[in-house]
Amino acid sequence: MASSNINTEGINYEGKIRRNLSPSQLYEDALRYEPGTAISSSGALIAESGKKTGRSPKDKRVVEEASTVDDVWWGPVNKKLSEESFAINYERAADYLNTRERLYVFDGFAGWDPKYRIKVRVVCARAYHALFMNNMLIRPTAEELENFGEPDFTIVNAGQFPANKFTKGMTSSTSVSISFERKQMVILGTEYAGEMKKGVFTVMHYLMPKAGVLSLHSSCNEGPAGDVSLFFGLSGTGKTTLSADPQRPLIGDDEHVWTESGVFNIEGGCYAKTIDLSAEKEPEIFNAIRFGSVLENVIYDRNTRVVDYTDKTITENTRCAYPIEYIPNAKIPCVGGNPKNIVLLTCDAFGVLPPVAKLTPAQAMYHFISGYTAKIAGTEEGVTEPEATFSACFGQPFLVWHPVKYAQMLAQKMQEHNVNVWLVNTGWNGGAYGIGKRISLKYSRAIIDAIHSGELEQAEYTNYGVFNLQIPTAVPSVPAKVLDPSQAWEGSPEEFQETIGKLARLFQSNFKEYADKATPEIIAAGPQL
């Protein structure tokens, strides 16, 4: 396409534009011009993202603008940037891109539902970035590309060039800033491709609720009868593993929107962690790493080009981006009906949350806003202590509105469609980390199967104190003792009460941040001491 058809303020495309190139062409450019690039033995493009091997949330900024200032949840997630500073960053990015011999443009869509999808343009100077977004956005047909017109949002990625630390609002040489009024995102000082993916999600997390539909950080699959399930969970809770079910087609693994008619995936691909990946553990992801996929920051044999997925030399955050059609049982188009079940996943390392509990609407909102899991922290003496982690709506870094807005929209959807909500703990049982054992994956799968079969909906329940949860007395293929943490606890009853009290207080302390906008019913749905 001629450069005259592409207009991005201040950027000169004359004679150097490479728009929507095929993966083969992008491979050729990456191998020719980008040091550290190679082809893996399975055919994927291996790329390096430089110094930054993960997102830089502390460097994210949202422009303070009259049209959106009252909408945004300002604070540690959304830090304010002036319009002037954004303009300086944009000009700095444009100036850098104008010095490049090649400019890559990828035009694609965010959202599989034509009614709500937005047109996204990515402008960058690396073939690796263009191929990454070719995989992560929804790829247009030749006709759609011909009639693409002006984008609804533009990402200007000059990540090889640093931000000016003396620009007001900058705290480092890295800057990821979004202007909703200008419909632009500018990246400086980081070549980590995941910034673009999550930038698009942040934009959708603002635009979709504004349009009256709910954006969600979740995976999603569909049963044989068309019954849809949503899975929420932070890293390490089993969201990807438990939503990958050979009997249930995958609608998407990370970002969705719930509309008046059902759910749709925002993305055209998946961005999977590859650390310790094996064909035995996760065959679908392993087999998706082939020609067209992008492998990031992995170590490989220089002769055979075989990747060592156990090697963490560069980073533990090794990843692969691939088109969703590389997953054999992906449902394409990636859309489904209204969900029947919602699963909130947590990995509780304190060993006091039950493997499964049925939540009331108020409890569902409380636990959705809380977004709890626990990670294991090692000390120098070798003592391990669970560390609670809370991420509002199971995706706090990407929220734009106040968490309560998303929770209220979710509650309304749940009520409209009579959705069951479950809290599923894939963490420890019988004691805290170091004493108890991780709940077996086969038990977690049996619980998910019982949810999908409808057996858990019909089960008998008993009350679980402090957290006031309803837990089933029996689940097929799961020992009854495992279902009640107080019965499975291997220490003294006093230790159990002390531990559950500690976790309850952590929940209460975290929720104070949201109490001003939460209803008394939601607050009362939390743990009570």
Secondary structure by P-SEA (a helix, b strand, c coil): ccccccccccccccccccccccaaaaaaaaaaccccccccccbbbbbbcccccccccccbbbbbcccccccccccccbbbbcaaaaaaaaaaaaaaaaaccbbbbbbbbcccccccbbbbbbbbccaaaaaaaaaacccccaaaaaacccccbbbbcccccccccccccccccbbbbbbccccbbbbccccccaaaaaaaaaaaacccccccbbbbccccccccccbbbbbbbccccccccccccccbbbccccbbbbcccbbbbcccccccccccccccccaaaaaaccccbbbcccccccccccccccccccccccccccccccccccccccccccccbbbbcccccccccccbbbbcaaaaaaaaaabbbbbbbbccccbbbbbbbbbcccccccccccaaaaaaaaaaaaaaabbbbbbbbcccccccccccccccaaaaaaaaaaaaacccccbbbbbbcccbbbbbccccccccccccccccccccaaaaaaaaaaaaaaaaaaacccccccccccccccccc
